[in-house]
Amino acid sequence: MEVFMRTTVSLSDEQKDRIADLATGFALGFEQAQREFELTDEELRELLLDMNIEQCPDCQWWVESHELIPPDTDGVTPDGHCNNCRPRAVE
């Protein structure tokens, strides 16, 4: 049985904003945020999820969670893809 253990990372709001900007704005932003703030992979992933930032399963870019929800509700467009990957996912 896998036990989920929350990691406690104490960061200021400014630091969290910087991490969000790095992760969502640059191709290697996740790695840069890890180096800059000395975070483990697990710590950073948890922190980003807490800030409603998730990874697109296709392109692996980090985007705000609302971007992974399709704008239409017709049931044709798959959920979980960013705006850039959604057209390819439908094809």
TIMI-22157 format. One record per residue: residue in three letters; residue number from 0; y, x, z of N, C-alpha, C in turn. Coordinates in steps of 0.2 Angstrom, whole numbers. Each point is the difference from the previous one (the first is absolute). Layout:
TIMI-22157
<resn ALA; resi NUM; n_Y Y; n_X X; n_Z Z; ca_Y Y; ca_X X; ca_Z Z; c_Y Y; c_X X; c_Z Z>
...
***
This chain:
TIMI-22157
<resn MET; resi 0; n_Y -6; n_X 4; n_Z 0; ca_Y 6; ca_X -4; ca_Z 0; c_Y 6; c_X 4; c_Z 0>
<resn GLU; resi 1; n_Y 5; n_X -1; n_Z -5; ca_Y 6; ca_X 4; ca_Z 0; c_Y 5; c_X -3; c_Z 4>
<resn VAL; resi 2; n_Y 3; n_X 4; n_Z 4; ca_Y 6; ca_X -2; ca_Z 5; c_Y 6; c_X 2; c_Z -3>
<resn PHE; resi 3; n_Y 5; n_X -4; n_Z -1; ca_Y 6; ca_X 1; ca_Z -2; c_Y 5; c_X 2; c_Z 5>
<resn MET; resi 4; n_Y 3; n_X 6; n_Z 0; ca_Y 4; ca_X 3; ca_Z 5; c_Y 7; c_X 1; c_Z -2>
<resn ARG; resi 5; n_Y 5; n_X -4; n_Z 3; ca_Y 7; ca_X 1; ca_Z -3; c_Y 2; c_X 7; c_Z 3>
<resn THR; resi 6; n_Y 4; n_X 3; n_Z -5; ca_Y 3; ca_X 6; ca_Z 1; c_Y 7; c_X -1; c_Z 2>
<resn THR; resi 7; n_Y 3; n_X 3; n_Z 5; ca_Y 6; ca_X -1; ca_Z 2; c_Y 5; c_X 6; c_Z -2>
<resn VAL; resi 8; n_Y 4; n_X -2; n_Z -4; ca_Y 5; ca_X 5; ca_Z -3; c_Y 7; c_X -3; c_Z 2>
<resn SER; resi 9; n_Y 4; n_X 5; n_Z 3; ca_Y 7; ca_X -2; ca_Z 2; c_Y 5; c_X 3; c_Z -4>
<resn LEU; resi 10; n_Y 3; n_X -5; n_Z -4; ca_Y 5; ca_X 2; ca_Z -5; c_Y 6; c_X -4; c_Z 0>
<resn SER; resi 11; n_Y 6; n_X 3; n_Z -1; ca_Y 6; ca_X -4; ca_Z 0; c_Y 0; c_X -5; c_Z -6>
<resn ASP; resi 12; n_Y 4; n_X -5; n_Z -1; ca_Y 1; ca_X -4; ca_Z -5; c_Y 2; c_X 4; c_Z -7>
<resn GLU; resi 13; n_Y 4; n_X 5; n_Z 2; ca_Y 2; ca_X 4; ca_Z -6; c_Y -5; c_X 4; c_Z -3>
<resn GLN; resi 14; n_Y -5; n_X 3; n_Z 4; ca_Y -6; ca_X 3; ca_Z -2; c_Y -4; c_X -4; c_Z -4>
<resn LYS; resi 15; n_Y -1; n_X -6; n_Z 3; ca_Y -5; ca_X -5; ca_Z -4; c_Y 3; c_X -2; c_Z -6>
<resn ASP; resi 16; n_Y 7; n_X -1; n_Z -1; ca_Y 3; ca_X -1; ca_Z -6; c_Y -1; c_X 5; c_Z -5>
<resn ARG; resi 17; n_Y 1; n_X 7; n_Z 2; ca_Y -2; ca_X 5; ca_Z -4; c_Y -7; c_X 0; c_Z -3>
<resn ILE; resi 18; n_Y -5; n_X -1; n_Z 5; ca_Y -7; ca_X 0; ca_Z -2; c_Y -1; c_X -5; c_Z -6>
<resn ALA; resi 19; n_Y 3; n_X -6; n_Z 2; ca_Y -1; ca_X -6; ca_Z -5; c_Y 3; c_X 2; c_Z -7>
<resn ASP; resi 20; n_Y 6; n_X 3; n_Z 0; ca_Y 3; ca_X 2; ca_Z -6; c_Y -4; c_X 6; c_Z -4>
<resn LEU; resi 21; n_Y -3; n_X 4; n_Z 4; ca_Y -4; ca_X 5; ca_Z -3; c_Y -6; c_X -3; c_Z -3>
<resn ALA; resi 22; n_Y -4; n_X -4; n_Z 4; ca_Y -6; ca_X -3; ca_Z -3; c_Y 1; c_X -4; c_Z -6>
<resn THR; resi 23; n_Y 5; n_X -4; n_Z 0; ca_Y 1; ca_X -5; ca_Z -5; c_Y 4; c_X 3; c_Z -6>
<resn GLY; resi 24; n_Y 3; n_X 6; n_Z 1; ca_Y 5; ca_X 2; ca_Z -5; c_Y -2; c_X 6; c_Z -4>
<resn PHE; resi 25; n_Y -6; n_X 3; n_Z 2; ca_Y -2; ca_X 7; ca_Z -3; c_Y -7; c_X 0; c_Z -2>
<resn ALA; resi 26; n_Y -2; n_X 3; n_Z -5; ca_Y -7; ca_X 1; ca_Z -2; c_Y -4; c_X 3; c_Z 6>
<resn LEU; resi 27; n_Y 3; n_X 5; n_Z 3; ca_Y -4; ca_X 4; ca_Z 5; c_Y 4; c_X -2; c_Z 7>
<resn GLY; resi 28; n_Y 3; n_X -5; n_Z 1; ca_Y 3; ca_X -2; ca_Z 6; c_Y -4; c_X -1; c_Z 6>
<resn PHE; resi 29; n_Y -6; n_X -2; n_Z -1; ca_Y -5; ca_X -1; ca_Z 6; c_Y -1; c_X 7; c_Z 3>
<resn GLU; resi 30; n_Y -1; n_X 5; n_Z -5; ca_Y -2; ca_X 7; ca_Z 3; c_Y 6; c_X 3; c_Z 3>
<resn GLN; resi 31; n_Y 6; n_X -1; n_Z -3; ca_Y 6; ca_X 2; ca_Z 2; c_Y 2; c_X -2; c_Z 7>
<resn ALA; resi 32; n_Y -1; n_X -7; n_Z 1; ca_Y 1; ca_X -3; ca_Z 7; c_Y -5; c_X 3; c_Z 5>
<resn GLN; resi 33; n_Y -6; n_X 1; n_Z -2; ca_Y -5; ca_X 3; ca_Z 5; c_Y 3; c_X 7; c_Z 2>
<resn ARG; resi 34; n_Y 2; n_X 4; n_Z -5; ca_Y 2; ca_X 7; ca_Z 2; c_Y 7; c_X 0; c_Z 4>
<resn GLU; resi 35; n_Y 4; n_X -4; n_Z -2; ca_Y 7; ca_X -1; ca_Z 3; c_Y -1; c_X -2; c_Z 7>
<resn PHE; resi 36; n_Y -4; n_X -5; n_Z 1; ca_Y 0; ca_X -3; ca_Z 7; c_Y -7; c_X 2; c_Z 4>
<resn GLU; resi 37; n_Y -4; n_X 4; n_Z -3; ca_Y -6; ca_X 3; ca_Z 3; c_Y -4; c_X -6; c_Z 2>
<resn LEU; resi 38; n_Y -2; n_X -4; n_Z -4; ca_Y -4; ca_X -6; ca_Z 1; c_Y -7; c_X 1; c_Z -4>
<resn THR; resi 39; n_Y -5; n_X -2; n_Z 4; ca_Y -7; ca_X 0; ca_Z -4; c_Y 0; c_X -6; c_Z -5>
<resn ASP; resi 40; n_Y -5; n_X 0; n_Z -4; ca_Y -1; ca_X -5; ca_Z -5; c_Y 0; c_X -7; c_Z 3>
<resn GLU; resi 41; n_Y -4; n_X 0; n_Z 5; ca_Y -1; ca_X -7; ca_Z 4; c_Y 6; c_X -2; c_Z 3>
<resn GLU; resi 42; n_Y 4; n_X 4; n_Z 3; ca_Y 6; ca_X -1; ca_Z 4; c_Y 5; c_X -3; c_Z -5>
<resn LEU; resi 43; n_Y 1; n_X 3; n_Z -6; ca_Y 5; ca_X -2; ca_Z -5; c_Y -2; c_X -6; c_Z -3>
<resn ARG; resi 44; n_Y -7; n_X -1; n_Z -2; ca_Y -2; ca_X -7; ca_Z -3; c_Y 1; c_X -5; c_Z 5>
<resn GLU; resi 45; n_Y -1; n_X 1; n_Z 6; ca_Y 1; ca_X -6; ca_Z 5; c_Y 8; c_X -1; c_Z 1>
<resn LEU; resi 46; n_Y 4; n_X 5; n_Z 0; ca_Y 7; ca_X -1; ca_Z 1; c_Y 3; c_X -4; c_Z -6>
<resn LEU; resi 47; n_Y -3; n_X 2; n_Z -6; ca_Y 2; ca_X -3; ca_Z -6; c_Y -2; c_X -8; c_Z 0>
<resn LEU; resi 48; n_Y -6; n_X -1; n_Z 2; ca_Y -2; ca_X -7; ca_Z 0; c_Y 4; c_X -4; c_Z 5>
<resn ASP; resi 49; n_Y 2; n_X 3; n_Z 6; ca_Y 4; ca_X -3; ca_Z 5; c_Y 7; c_X -2; c_Z -3>
<resn MET; resi 50; n_Y 2; n_X 4; n_Z -5; ca_Y 7; ca_X -1; ca_Z -3; c_Y -1; c_X -4; c_Z -7>
<resn ASN; resi 51; n_Y -6; n_X -3; n_Z 0; ca_Y -1; ca_X -5; ca_Z -6; c_Y 0; c_X 4; c_Z -7>
<resn ILE; resi 52; n_Y -3; n_X 6; n_Z 0; ca_Y 0; ca_X 4; ca_Z -6; c_Y -8; c_X 2; c_Z -1>
<resn GLU; resi 53; n_Y -2; n_X -2; n_Z -6; ca_Y -7; ca_X 1; ca_Z -2; c_Y -1; c_X 3; c_Z -6>
<resn GLN; resi 54; n_Y -6; n_X 2; n_Z -2; ca_Y -2; ca_X 4; ca_Z -6; c_Y -3; c_X -5; c_Z -5>
<resn CYS; resi 55; n_Y 3; n_X 1; n_Z -6; ca_Y -3; ca_X -4; ca_Z -5; c_Y -7; c_X 3; c_Z -2>
<resn PRO; resi 56; n_Y -5; n_X -4; n_Z -1; ca_Y -7; ca_X 2; ca_Z -1; c_Y -1; c_X 3; c_Z -7>
<resn ASP; resi 57; n_Y 5; n_X -1; n_Z -4; ca_Y -1; ca_X 3; ca_Z -7; c_Y 4; c_X 6; c_Z -1>
<resn CYS; resi 58; n_Y 6; n_X 0; n_Z 1; ca_Y 4; ca_X 7; ca_Z -1; c_Y 1; c_X 4; c_Z 6>
<resn GLN; resi 59; n_Y -2; n_X -3; n_Z 6; ca_Y 1; ca_X 4; ca_Z 6; c_Y 7; c_X 1; c_Z 3>
<resn TRP; resi 60; n_Y 5; n_X -3; n_Z -3; ca_Y 7; ca_X 1; ca_Z 2; c_Y 0; c_X -5; c_Z 6>
<resn TRP; resi 61; n_Y 5; n_X 3; n_Z 5; ca_Y 1; ca_X -4; ca_Z 6; c_Y 6; c_X -5; c_Z -2>
<resn VAL; resi 62; n_Y -1; n_X -6; n_Z 2; ca_Y 5; ca_X -5; ca_Z -2; c_Y 1; c_X -5; c_Z 6>
<resn GLU; resi 63; n_Y 5; n_X -4; n_Z 1; ca_Y 1; ca_X -5; ca_Z 5; c_Y -5; c_X -5; c_Z -1>
<resn SER; resi 64; n_Y -3; n_X -2; n_Z 5; ca_Y -6; ca_X -5; ca_Z 0; c_Y 2; c_X -6; c_Z -5>
<resn HIS; resi 65; n_Y 6; n_X -3; n_Z 1; ca_Y 1; ca_X -6; ca_Z -4; c_Y -1; c_X 2; c_Z -8>
<resn GLU; resi 66; n_Y 1; n_X 6; n_Z -2; ca_Y -1; ca_X 2; ca_Z -7; c_Y -7; c_X -1; c_Z -2>
<resn LEU; resi 67; n_Y -5; n_X -1; n_Z 4; ca_Y -7; ca_X 0; ca_Z -1; c_Y -2; c_X -8; c_Z -1>
<resn ILE; resi 68; n_Y 5; n_X -4; n_Z 1; ca_Y -2; ca_X -7; ca_Z -1; c_Y 3; c_X -3; c_Z -7>
<resn PRO; resi 69; n_Y -4; n_X -3; n_Z -4; ca_Y 3; ca_X -2; ca_Z -6; c_Y 5; c_X -5; c_Z 0>
<resn PRO; resi 70; n_Y 5; n_X 0; n_Z -4; ca_Y 6; ca_X -5; ca_Z 0; c_Y -3; c_X -7; c_Z -1>
<resn ASP; resi 71; n_Y -5; n_X -1; n_Z -4; ca_Y -2; ca_X -6; ca_Z -2; c_Y -7; c_X -2; c_Z 4>
<resn THR; resi 72; n_Y -1; n_X -6; n_Z 1; ca_Y -6; ca_X -2; ca_Z 4; c_Y -5; c_X -4; c_Z -5>
<resn ASP; resi 73; n_Y 0; n_X 2; n_Z -6; ca_Y -5; ca_X -4; ca_Z -5; c_Y -7; c_X 2; c_Z 1>
<resn GLY; resi 74; n_Y -1; n_X 5; n_Z 4; ca_Y -7; ca_X 2; ca_Z 1; c_Y -3; c_X 5; c_Z -5>
<resn VAL; resi 75; n_Y 4; n_X 1; n_Z -5; ca_Y -2; ca_X 5; ca_Z -6; c_Y 2; c_X 7; c_Z 2>
<resn THR; resi 76; n_Y 6; n_X 1; n_Z 3; ca_Y 2; ca_X 7; ca_Z 2; c_Y -4; c_X 2; c_Z 6>
<resn PRO; resi 77; n_Y -3; n_X 6; n_Z 0; ca_Y -4; ca_X 2; ca_Z 6; c_Y 5; c_X 3; c_Z 5>
<resn ASP; resi 78; n_Y -2; n_X -1; n_Z 6; ca_Y 4; ca_X 2; ca_Z 6; c_Y -1; c_X 7; c_Z 1>
<resn GLY; resi 79; n_Y 5; n_X 4; n_Z 3; ca_Y -1; ca_X 6; ca_Z 3; c_Y 2; c_X 6; c_Z -5>
<resn HIS; resi 80; n_Y 3; n_X -2; n_Z -6; ca_Y 2; ca_X 5; ca_Z -4; c_Y 8; c_X 0; c_Z 0>
<resn CYS; resi 81; n_Y 3; n_X 6; n_Z -1; ca_Y 7; ca_X 1; ca_Z 0; c_Y 3; c_X -3; c_Z -7>
<resn ASN; resi 82; n_Y 6; n_X -1; n_Z -1; ca_Y 3; ca_X -3; ca_Z -6; c_Y -2; c_X 4; c_Z -6>
<resn ASN; resi 83; n_Y 0; n_X 7; n_Z 1; ca_Y -2; ca_X 4; ca_Z -6; c_Y -7; c_X -1; c_Z -2>
<resn CYS; resi 84; n_Y -5; n_X -1; n_Z 4; ca_Y -7; ca_X 0; ca_Z -1; c_Y -2; c_X -7; c_Z -2>
<resn ARG; resi 85; n_Y 4; n_X -5; n_Z 3; ca_Y -3; ca_X -7; ca_Z -1; c_Y -1; c_X -2; c_Z -8>
<resn PRO; resi 86; n_Y 5; n_X 2; n_Z -4; ca_Y -2; ca_X -2; ca_Z -7; c_Y -6; c_X 3; c_Z -3>
<resn ARG; resi 87; n_Y -2; n_X 6; n_Z 2; ca_Y -6; ca_X 3; ca_Z -2; c_Y -6; c_X -3; c_Z 3>
<resn ALA; resi 88; n_Y 1; n_X -2; n_Z 6; ca_Y -6; ca_X -3; ca_Z 4; c_Y -2; c_X -7; c_Z -3>
<resn VAL; resi 89; n_Y 5; n_X -3; n_Z -3; ca_Y -1; ca_X -7; ca_Z -3; c_Y -4; c_X 1; c_Z -7>
<resn GLU; resi 90; n_Y 1; n_X 5; n_Z -3; ca_Y -3; ca_X 1; ca_Z -7; c_Y -8; c_X 0; c_Z 0>
***
